[in-house]
Amino acid sequence: MKNIANMFKEAQKLQERMNEMQARLAELEVEGSAGGGLVRVVMDGKGQLRRVEIDKSLVDPEEVEILEDLILAAANDAKSKVEARVQEEMGKLTGGLPLPPGMKLPF
């Protein structure tokens, strides 16, 4: 009976640490860039796009496709950085134990 109580206490502590980690990740901002920094995007720790910055030299109506490609590349760069930070935080939380396959947190 005492072991079960200890398990519940540990589970509760883990849940509290998980909530703290999710709060930290929600405040996290990661920048991704493309085109040598001509296009930059900022994404939060939950993968939501916050800002897009485009160098004025790229604004040419004849080259919209290039601009679209650079925005996409910058967003993907930021997303991969967010995922790396989430995995880093999860590693801290779980003591280096890997998550079960297919389980991604916090989103």
FIROKOL-152738 format. One line per field, with one value per atom (N, C-alpha, C): residue number from 0; residue in three letters; x, y, z. Coordinates in steps of 0.1 Angstrom, whole numbers, always signed. Each point is the difference from the previous one (the first is absolute). Example, Ala and Ser with C-alpha at 12.3 -4.5 7.8 and 13.67 -1.06 7.14 Angstrom:
nr (0, 0, 0, 1, 1, 1) .
rest (ALA, ALA, ALA, SER, SER, SER) .
east (+132, -9, +9, -4, +9, -8) .
north (-57, +12, +12, +11, +11, +11) .
up (+78, +0, +0, -7, +0, +8) .
END
This chain:
nr (0, 0, 0, 1, 1, 1, 2, 2, 2, 3, 3, 3, 4, 4, 4, 5, 5, 5, 6, 6, 6, 7, 7, 7, 8, 8, 8, 9, 9, 9, 10, 10, 10, 11, 11, 11, 12, 12, 12, 13, 13, 13, 14, 14, 14, 15, 15, 15, 16, 16, 16, 17, 17, 17, 18, 18, 18, 19, 19, 19, 20, 20, 20, 21, 21, 21, 22, 22, 22, 23, 23, 23, 24, 24, 24, 25, 25, 25, 26, 26, 26, 27, 27, 27, 28, 28, 28, 29, 29, 29, 30, 30, 30, 31, 31, 31, 32, 32, 32, 33, 33, 33, 34, 34, 34, 35, 35, 35, 36, 36, 36, 37, 37, 37, 38, 38, 38, 39, 39, 39, 40, 40, 40, 41, 41, 41, 42, 42, 42, 43, 43, 43, 44, 44, 44, 45, 45, 45, 46, 46, 46, 47, 47, 47, 48, 48, 48, 49, 49, 49, 50, 50, 50, 51, 51, 51, 52, 52, 52, 53, 53, 53, 54, 54, 54, 55, 55, 55, 56, 56, 56, 57, 57, 57, 58, 58, 58, 59, 59, 59, 60, 60, 60, 61, 61, 61, 62, 62, 62, 63, 63, 63, 64, 64, 64, 65, 65, 65, 66, 66, 66, 67, 67, 67, 68, 68, 68, 69, 69, 69, 70, 70, 70, 71, 71, 71, 72, 72, 72, 73, 73, 73, 74, 74, 74, 75, 75, 75, 76, 76, 76, 77, 77, 77, 78, 78, 78, 79, 79, 79, 80, 80, 80, 81, 81, 81, 82, 82, 82, 83, 83, 83, 84, 84, 84, 85, 85, 85, 86, 86, 86, 87, 87, 87, 88, 88, 88, 89, 89, 89, 90, 90, 90, 91, 91, 91, 92, 92, 92, 93, 93, 93, 94, 94, 94, 95, 95, 95, 96, 96, 96, 97, 97, 97, 98, 98, 98, 99, 99, 99, 100, 100, 100, 101, 101, 101, 102, 102, 102, 103, 103, 103, 104, 104, 104, 105, 105, 105, 106, 106, 106) .
rest (MET, MET, MET, LYS, LYS, LYS, ASN, ASN, ASN, ILE, ILE, ILE, ALA, ALA, ALA, ASN, ASN, ASN, MET, MET, MET, PHE, PHE, PHE, LYS, LYS, LYS, GLU, GLU, GLU, ALA, ALA, ALA, GLN, GLN, GLN, LYS, LYS, LYS, LEU, LEU, LEU, GLN, GLN, GLN, GLU, GLU, GLU, ARG, ARG, ARG, MET, MET, MET, ASN, ASN, ASN, GLU, GLU, GLU, MET, MET, MET, GLN, GLN, GLN, ALA, ALA, ALA, ARG, ARG, ARG, LEU, LEU, LEU, ALA, ALA, ALA, GLU, GLU, GLU, LEU, LEU, LEU, GLU, GLU, GLU, VAL, VAL, VAL, GLU, GLU, GLU, GLY, GLY, GLY, SER, SER, SER, ALA, ALA, ALA, GLY, GLY, GLY, GLY, GLY, GLY, GLY, GLY, GLY, LEU, LEU, LEU, VAL, VAL, VAL, ARG, ARG, ARG, VAL, VAL, VAL, VAL, VAL, VAL, MET, MET, MET, ASP, ASP, ASP, GLY, GLY, GLY, LYS, LYS, LYS, GLY, GLY, GLY, GLN, GLN, GLN, LEU, LEU, LEU, ARG, ARG, ARG, ARG, ARG, ARG, VAL, VAL, VAL, GLU, GLU, GLU, ILE, ILE, ILE, ASP, ASP, ASP, LYS, LYS, LYS, SER, SER, SER, LEU, LEU, LEU, VAL, VAL, VAL, ASP, ASP, ASP, PRO, PRO, PRO, GLU, GLU, GLU, GLU, GLU, GLU, VAL, VAL, VAL, GLU, GLU, GLU, ILE, ILE, ILE, LEU, LEU, LEU, GLU, GLU, GLU, ASP, ASP, ASP, LEU, LEU, LEU, ILE, ILE, ILE, LEU, LEU, LEU, ALA, ALA, ALA, ALA, ALA, ALA, ALA, ALA, ALA, ASN, ASN, ASN, ASP, ASP, ASP, ALA, ALA, ALA, LYS, LYS, LYS, SER, SER, SER, LYS, LYS, LYS, VAL, VAL, VAL, GLU, GLU, GLU, ALA, ALA, ALA, ARG, ARG, ARG, VAL, VAL, VAL, GLN, GLN, GLN, GLU, GLU, GLU, GLU, GLU, GLU, MET, MET, MET, GLY, GLY, GLY, LYS, LYS, LYS, LEU, LEU, LEU, THR, THR, THR, GLY, GLY, GLY, GLY, GLY, GLY, LEU, LEU, LEU, PRO, PRO, PRO, LEU, LEU, LEU, PRO, PRO, PRO, PRO, PRO, PRO, GLY, GLY, GLY, MET, MET, MET, LYS, LYS, LYS, LEU, LEU, LEU, PRO, PRO, PRO, PHE, PHE, PHE) .
east (+8, -8, +9, +11, +9, +6, +3, +6, -9, -13, -10, -1, +0, -1, +12, +12, +12, -1, -5, -2, -9, -11, -9, +7, +8, +7, +10, +7, +10, -8, -11, -8, -5, -4, -4, +11, +12, +12, +3, -1, +3, -10, -12, -11, +3, +4, +4, +11, +11, +11, -4, -9, -4, -8, -8, -7, +9, +11, +10, +7, +4, +7, -9, -13, -9, -1, +0, -1, +13, +11, +13, +0, -5, +0, -9, -11, -10, +6, +10, +6, +13, +4, +12, -3, +10, -1, +13, -2, +11, -1, +12, +0, +6, -7, +5, +2, +10, +3, +3, -1, +3, +5, +7, +5, +11, +8, +11, -6, -11, -6, -9, -3, -9, -14, -3, -14, +2, -7, +1, -14, -2, -12, +3, -10, +1, -12, +3, -10, +1, -11, +0, +2, +2, +3, -11, -12, -11, -1, +9, +0, -9, -4, -8, +8, -2, +8, -4, +10, -3, +3, +11, +4, +7, -2, +7, +7, +13, +7, +7, -3, +5, +8, +12, +9, -7, +0, -7, +6, +12, +6, -6, -7, -7, -14, -5, -14, +0, -2, -1, -11, -10, -12, +3, +11, +4, +6, +4, +6, -7, -13, -8, +3, +2, +2, +13, +10, +13, -3, -7, -4, -8, -9, -9, +9, +9, +9, +9, +5, +9, -8, -13, -8, -2, -3, -2, +12, +12, +12, +3, -2, +3, -10, -12, -10, +4, +4, +5, +13, +8, +13, -4, -9, -5, -7, -8, -7, +9, +11, +9, +8, +3, +6, -9, -13, -9, -1, -1, +0, +12, +12, +12, +0, -5, -1, -10, -11, -10, +6, +7, +7, +10, +7, +10, -7, -11, -7, -6, -5, -6, +11, +12, +11, +4, -1, +2, -10, -13, -11, +0, +3, -1, +14, +9, +13, +7, -2, +6, -7, -11, -7, -8, +1, -7, -15, -8, -14, -4, -11, -5, -2, +2, -1, -14, +1, -12, -5, +6, -5, +8, -7, +7, -7, +8, -5, +6, -6, -13, -11, +3, -10, +1) .
north (-12, +12, +13, -1, +11, +3, -10, +1, +7, -3, +6, +15, +3, +15, +7, -6, +6, +2, -10, +1, +12, +2, +11, +13, +1, +12, +3, -10, +2, +4, -6, +4, +14, +4, +14, +10, -3, +8, +1, -11, +0, +9, -1, +8, +15, +3, +14, +5, -8, +4, +1, -9, +1, +13, +4, +13, +11, +0, +11, +0, -12, +0, +6, -4, +5, +15, +6, +14, +7, -6, +5, +0, -11, -2, +10, +3, +10, +14, +3, +13, +0, -11, -2, +6, +8, +5, -5, -6, -5, +7, +4, +7, -10, -1, -7, +10, -4, +10, -8, +8, -5, +11, -4, +10, +9, -6, +7, +11, -3, +9, +10, +0, +9, -2, -12, -4, -6, +5, -5, -2, -11, -2, -4, +4, -4, -8, -12, -9, -3, -2, -3, -15, -4, -13, -10, +5, -9, -1, +6, -1, +10, +10, +11, +11, +4, +10, +14, +7, +13, +12, +0, +11, -5, +8, -2, +14, -1, +12, -2, +9, -2, +13, -3, +11, +7, +13, +8, -3, -4, -3, -12, -8, -12, +3, +12, +3, +4, -9, +2, -8, +7, -7, -11, +1, -10, -12, +0, -11, -5, +0, -4, -15, -8, -14, -2, +7, -1, +4, +11, +5, -11, -6, -10, -12, -4, -11, +3, +12, +4, +1, +4, +0, -14, -9, -14, -6, +3, -5, +5, +13, +6, -6, -2, -6, -14, -8, -13, -1, +10, +1, +3, +9, +3, -12, -7, -11, -11, -3, -10, +4, +13, +5, -2, +3, -2, -14, -9, -15, -4, +5, -4, +5, +12, +6, -8, -4, -8, -13, -7, -13, +2, +12, +3, +1, +8, +2, -13, -8, -13, -9, +0, -8, +4, +13, +5, -5, +0, -4, -15, -8, -14, -6, +8, -5, -8, +4, -6, -12, -5, -11, +4, -7, +4, -2, +8, -1, -12, -6, -11, +5, -9, +4, +6, +11, +7, +11, +0, +9, +13, +11, +13, +9, +8, +10, +13, +11, +2, +0, -2, +1, -13) .
up (+0, +0, +0, +7, +1, -13, -8, -13, -10, +1, -9, +4, +13, +4, -6, +1, -5, -15, -7, -15, -3, +7, -2, +2, +11, +3, -12, -4, -11, -13, -3, -11, +1, +11, +3, -2, +5, -2, -15, -7, -15, -7, +4, -6, +2, +12, +3, -8, -1, -9, -14, -5, -14, -2, +9, -1, +0, +8, +1, -14, -5, -13, -11, +0, -11, +1, +13, +1, -5, +3, -6, -15, -5, -15, -6, +6, -5, -1, +9, +0, -10, -4, -8, -14, -5, -14, -7, -12, -8, -14, -5, -13, -10, -11, -12, -11, -9, -11, -13, -10, -14, -8, -11, -9, +6, +8, +7, +10, +6, +9, -6, -13, -6, +4, +4, +5, +13, +10, +14, +5, +8, +6, +15, +9, +14, +3, +7, +4, +15, +6, +14, +2, +13, +4, -3, -4, -4, -15, -7, -14, -7, +7, -6, -6, -12, -6, +6, +5, +7, -9, -8, -8, -13, -10, -13, -3, -3, -4, -14, -9, -14, -3, -4, -5, -12, +0, -10, -14, -1, -13, -7, +7, -5, -6, +3, -4, -15, -8, -15, -5, -6, -5, -10, -7, -10, +7, +12, +7, +12, +0, +11, +4, -10, +3, +8, -2, +7, +15, +2, +13, +8, -7, +6, +5, -9, +3, +12, +1, +11, +13, +0, +12, +5, -10, +4, +6, -6, +5, +14, +2, +13, +11, -4, +10, +3, -10, +3, +9, -2, +8, +14, +3, +13, +6, -7, +5, +5, -8, +4, +12, +2, +12, +12, -2, +11, +5, -10, +3, +8, -4, +7, +14, +2, +14, +8, -6, +7, +5, -9, +3, +11, +0, +10, +14, +0, +12, +5, -9, +4, +6, -6, +5, +15, +2, +14, +9, -4, +8, +3, -10, +1, +4, +3, +4, -11, -13, -11, -5, +6, -5, -12, -11, -12, +1, -7, +0, -9, +3, -8, -14, -10, -14, -3, -8, -3, +10, +12, +10, -1, -3, -1, +10, +7, +9, -3, +2, +6, -10, -13, -11, -8) .
END
